[in-house]
């Protein structure tokens, strides 16, 4: 039961949002990336791969830095006094002034990828590339707060641009060596190294929704590294350094950093370039993974699936007739609603966990229909309903308020 209450309910429910409610994490199903990182099909890199091999002196980091460093951007964003209160590194937000972050070139047309929170609310954005001292104005082409990804553009000749190759984050493994290049605390052209220390993490985006399939690394990442590349041993970008976990009163690195997977960013960039905006599929429920232990404790009719806790009023799930719990209870100090539907299949495929449900929703677009099989009531009546997925609201608060 403790595992159930601590397990993130994914970013499928309230729209990919991870809203901690005591021990429960509320998610708005489908309020995350409208893409599927588990797919074996990955778009071609936006730049040719870079082969980085050890020169014989054991200093592969040096070679990656030399090859990729010129494509890393030092970003300065002039913020209005009412800048976003989101601070991924903790502490109190500051009003106005100039904030700094990182980014990286992805093509010879001048497109730069960074974090949304680096440029959100900025009235002016400038960049410096690599070791050059010249500062260039940058245009914010588009941004997606739900994945914390933004796309910028600088107007420079192609021969002055050194784009980085984009890798495949679905192939990353724990223990893989990685390099981070960025501008921690405004100290430009800083390189750190480490390994991939964990996979399939979940972090909270600036608008309260969750970002899935996040890469954890022990490479030193600090404020200012946000938006910079996490690079594998071949010199390809596998993630965007976005947040860190801090300990005690420290606001700096403690060896736990998080990077948005490049496959997620790739899909976001594609939508921005094609549509000028990003839309995510949305179902509108909160719930949790059913395990054998949870099934026994709550006397559920199945040992796997997703137990629906609440349904957003007027949302796609509500319109389809999916029901949440009606009996309020407190388990291990966490408020829950018991008696809700248990989702067991989506489009004929078994659903064993919240992560499965999230991936199924992320593989669809707003407006798509999904056939959801569920068990209802004490007699475990099996029903199949059709849900027409909506567009994820702009924030968790908006989703919760309908």
Number of C-alpha atoms within 10 A of each C-alpha: 17 11 12 16 21 15 15 24 32 35 36 36 37 38 37 39 36 29 22 12 11 13 19 23 21 29 32 34 34 37 38 33 34 26 23 21 23 14 10 10 10 16 12 13 17 16 17 13 16 17 12 17 15 13 10 7 6 10 11 18 24 15 17 26 21 12 17 23 24 21 27 31 30 28 33 24 21 20 22 16 12 11 19 18 13 16 15 19 19 16 12 9 11 15 13 14 12 15 19 24 28 34 32 32 30 24 19 18 15 20 22 28 26 29 28 24 27 27 28 22 17 22 11 16 21 18 25 22 25 20 14 9 9 8 13 16 15 22 16 19 16 20 25 27 19 30 28 26 26 26 27 23 19 18 12 12 10 12 7 12 20 22 25 28 24 27 28 22 24 19 10 17 14 13 12 14 20 25 26 27 31 33 27 23 14 19 13 23 19 14 20 16 18 17 17 22 19 18 20 13 15 21 25 20 26 22 21 22 36 33 27 27 22 25 28 26 29 21 25 21 32 25 24 25 34 30 35 31 35 31 27 26 19 17 26 28 29 26 28 31 32 32 27 28 18 18 12 6 8 12 16 18 19 17 18 18 23 28 27 30 29 24 24 24 26 23 19 28 25 13 17 19 14 10 11 12 15 22 22 28 30 36 31 32 27 31 32 27 28 27 20 14 15 21 18 14 10 13 13 23 16 18 17 22 24 28 29 25 24 24 26 22 15 11 22 23 26 18 15 18 12 24 20 23 18 13 11 12 13 10 13 11 11 13 15 21 18 19 21 22 26 29 30 25 21 20 14 12 13 15 23 18 20 28 21 20 27 29 25 22 31 25 19 20 20 19 14 13 15 19 16 21 22 23 22 19 13 10 8 14 11 14 13 19 15 18 21 20 25 23 20 30 23 18 21 25 15 12 21 14 9 12
